[in-house]
Amino acid sequence: MIGFVWAEDSAHNIGVDGHLPWSLPNDMKRFKELTTGNVIVMGRKTYESFPNGPLPNRLNIVISRDKNYQVQKPAILINHKDELFNHVDPDDKIMVIGGSTIFQLFKDDVDTLYVTKIHHDFAGDTKMTPLNYADFKLVEKKEGTTDEKNIYPYTFETYERSTNV
Ligand SMILES: NC(=O)c1ccc[n+]([C@@H]2O[C@H](COP(=O)([O-])OP(=O)(O)OC[C@H]3O[C@@H](n4cnc5c(N)ncnc54)[C@H](OP(=O)(O)O)[C@@H]3O)[C@@H](O)[C@H]2O)c1
């Protein structure tokens, strides 16, 4: 199973200057719940946005075209999408966590979309790759709770692929 996990603002922005445009701890909590114990697949720029190297308790797979790129152990570097299947089992949950270029790379393979829609406009330089939502069915929708640390309104949505590509 391949899932996408991401958060986007009202204009589909996902990043600015190599990091997230917002602080939303409740979304980080959901991200942790969805990815812990699973495989996470990310682009080199998203990997570099992590302040402390690979995320714990998940197999971190980083994609770069640079064969000499060094990732911190126990993360794994791959240079091509096809190499992913040398490192995962057929039963693994593969969570593609971005950025935009990696969502684009896997958009015909993804089964499940886990999106946090943040109802606010931020400055951004990276947008979510366009997806054909007609191929997916909304299976879960949950309004987020706001508080002093989570000030922007947001909705958690889950979609399952309903048509074959
Ligand atoms: N809001 C969210 O949920 C979310 C999620 C993830 C990321 N982000 C944000 O998005 C931004 C980063 O996204 P991005 O799209 O600019 O970068 P990215 O997808 O994280 O990384 C891009 C890099 O991935 C490698 N790559 C891409 N396609 C490849 C292919 N077909 N084969 C081999 N390697 C390939 C290349 O690395 P090399 O240049 O090394 O060859 C490329 O420069 C940051 O601001 C980050 O914080 C947001």
The ligand as a MOL file (V3000), in Angstrom:
LIG
                    3D

  0  0  0     0  0            999 V3000
M  V30 BEGIN CTAB
M  V30 COUNTS 48 52 0 0 0
M  V30 BEGIN ATOM
M  V30 1 N 3.5240 20.4920 3.7590 0
M  V30 2 C 3.9750 19.2570 3.6080 0
M  V30 3 O 3.2800 18.3020 3.9160 0
M  V30 4 C 5.3640 19.0340 3.0600 0
M  V30 5 C 5.8140 17.7290 2.8440 0
M  V30 6 C 7.1150 17.5500 2.3370 0
M  V30 7 C 7.8870 18.6520 2.0160 0
M  V30 8 N 7.3890 19.8910 2.2300 0 CHG=1
M  V30 9 C 8.1770 21.0860 1.8550 0
M  V30 10 O 8.3990 21.0240 0.4420 0
M  V30 11 C 9.6770 21.5990 0.1440 0
M  V30 12 C 10.5410 20.5490 -0.5390 0
M  V30 13 O 9.8730 20.0110 -1.6500 0
M  V30 14 P 10.5410 19.9640 -3.1080 0
M  V30 15 O 9.5030 19.4610 -4.0400 0
M  V30 16 O 11.1780 21.2920 -3.3810 0 CHG=-1
M  V30 17 O 11.7500 18.9280 -2.9150 0
M  V30 18 P 11.7680 17.3470 -2.5700 0
M  V30 19 O 10.7550 16.6480 -3.4120 0
M  V30 20 O 11.7490 17.1290 -1.1220 0
M  V30 21 O 13.2470 16.9750 -3.0630 0
M  V30 22 C 13.6290 17.2280 -4.4060 0
M  V30 23 C 14.8520 16.3890 -4.7210 0
M  V30 24 O 14.4900 15.0030 -4.7800 0
M  V30 25 C 15.3170 14.3540 -5.7410 0
M  V30 26 N 14.4850 13.8170 -6.8140 0
M  V30 27 C 13.3230 14.3110 -7.2970 0
M  V30 28 N 12.8390 13.5440 -8.2990 0
M  V30 29 C 13.7250 12.5310 -8.4490 0
M  V30 30 C 13.8010 11.4080 -9.3160 0
M  V30 31 N 12.8500 11.1860 -10.2630 0
M  V30 32 N 14.8360 10.5570 -9.1810 0
M  V30 33 C 15.8020 10.7550 -8.2740 0
M  V30 34 N 15.7920 11.8230 -7.3940 0
M  V30 35 C 14.7820 12.6840 -7.5070 0
M  V30 36 C 16.2800 15.4120 -6.2730 0
M  V30 37 O 17.4100 15.3980 -5.4140 0
M  V30 38 P 18.8760 15.8300 -5.9160 0
M  V30 39 O 18.7780 17.2840 -6.2600 0
M  V30 40 O 19.7590 15.5530 -4.7290 0
M  V30 41 O 19.1940 14.9430 -7.1070 0
M  V30 42 C 15.4670 16.6810 -6.0700 0
M  V30 43 O 16.2580 17.8630 -6.0470 0
M  V30 44 C 10.2390 22.0650 1.4760 0
M  V30 45 O 9.8670 23.4180 1.6800 0
M  V30 46 C 9.5520 21.1610 2.4740 0
M  V30 47 O 9.4870 21.7210 3.7850 0
M  V30 48 C 6.1520 20.0910 2.7400 0
M  V30 END ATOM
M  V30 BEGIN BOND
M  V30 1 1 1 2
M  V30 2 2 2 3
M  V30 3 1 2 4
M  V30 4 1 4 5
M  V30 5 2 4 48
M  V30 6 2 5 6
M  V30 7 1 6 7
M  V30 8 2 7 8
M  V30 9 1 8 9
M  V30 10 1 8 48
M  V30 11 1 9 10
M  V30 12 1 9 46
M  V30 13 1 10 11
M  V30 14 1 11 12
M  V30 15 1 11 44
M  V30 16 1 12 13
M  V30 17 1 13 14
M  V30 18 2 14 15
M  V30 19 1 14 16
M  V30 20 1 14 17
M  V30 21 1 17 18
M  V30 22 2 18 19
M  V30 23 1 18 20
M  V30 24 1 18 21
M  V30 25 1 21 22
M  V30 26 1 22 23
M  V30 27 1 23 24
M  V30 28 1 23 42
M  V30 29 1 24 25
M  V30 30 1 25 26
M  V30 31 1 25 36
M  V30 32 1 26 27
M  V30 33 1 26 35
M  V30 34 2 27 28
M  V30 35 1 28 29
M  V30 36 1 29 30
M  V30 37 2 29 35
M  V30 38 1 30 31
M  V30 39 2 30 32
M  V30 40 1 32 33
M  V30 41 2 33 34
M  V30 42 1 34 35
M  V30 43 1 36 37
M  V30 44 1 36 42
M  V30 45 1 37 38
M  V30 46 2 38 39
M  V30 47 1 38 40
M  V30 48 1 38 41
M  V30 49 1 42 43
M  V30 50 1 44 45
M  V30 51 1 44 46
M  V30 52 1 46 47
M  V30 END BOND
M  V30 END CTAB
M  END
